[in-house]
Structures are given as structure tokens and as C-alpha cells.
């Protein structure tokens, strides 16, 4: 199964309104999973069995 998701945080608390920290944290979780993944400008895709992918998401 392939799941694509995007992060749209609000209220980041940063004066510049940047969502960089929230997005970087989400990508770190995906990378730590060890599952095949791809990150683009709009989505992160994760590939694996249902239970594996849902545990990451």
C-alpha cells in the first residue's frame, strides 16, 4: 500500500510563521520507520503493509 500525506500545521508559535520545524519533525518520523518513502514539495509517500504504514501516520 502507498499512502501520501501532507503536513499543514497551524499556530506554530514562530514569529516568522514558518512551518519548517513541524514538517521536519514529521519527515524524521517517516525516515525512522525504515519504510520506503519519498518526500516532494507537496506530499510524503510511504510504502508498506497497512499496519506498518498506519503506525507511522
N, C-alpha and C positions, 0 to 999 in steps of 0.2 A: 504494500500500500504506500502511496505517496500522499503526504499531507503538506499543504502550503499554508503558511500563516504570515501575518504581519503584526507588528507591534505599533500601537497608536497610544502612547501614554499621554496623560494629561496631568497638569499640576505637578510638573517635575521639580518645582522649587528653585530652579536655576534662574538667575536674573536674565540670562540671555534667551531663555525659553527652549534651550537645546534639549533634545531627547536622546542625545548620544549615550549617556550613561545607562539609560533603560534599555536601549537597543543592544548595547554591548553586553549587558548582563544576560539578556535573552540568548544572544549568539553564544555566549560562554556555556550556557546550559546545554544547548544543542551540540556543541563541539565535545563537551564532556561525556555525552551519551555514547559516543563511538559509532553512532549510526551514520550511514551515508547521508550527506546533506549538501545543499547548495544555497548560498545566500546571494540575492540580487538586490537591486535598488528598491524593489517593491515587496518582495516576499522572501521567506526562508522555506525551503522544501526539505522534508525529512523523509527518508525511505526506510521501511522496516515492517515487521509484523504489527498488527493492530495494538496489542498490549505494549509493545516497546515504544511505538510512536506516541501513543496516548499518555504514557508515563512521562515523556519529555514535554509534551504540550501542556 
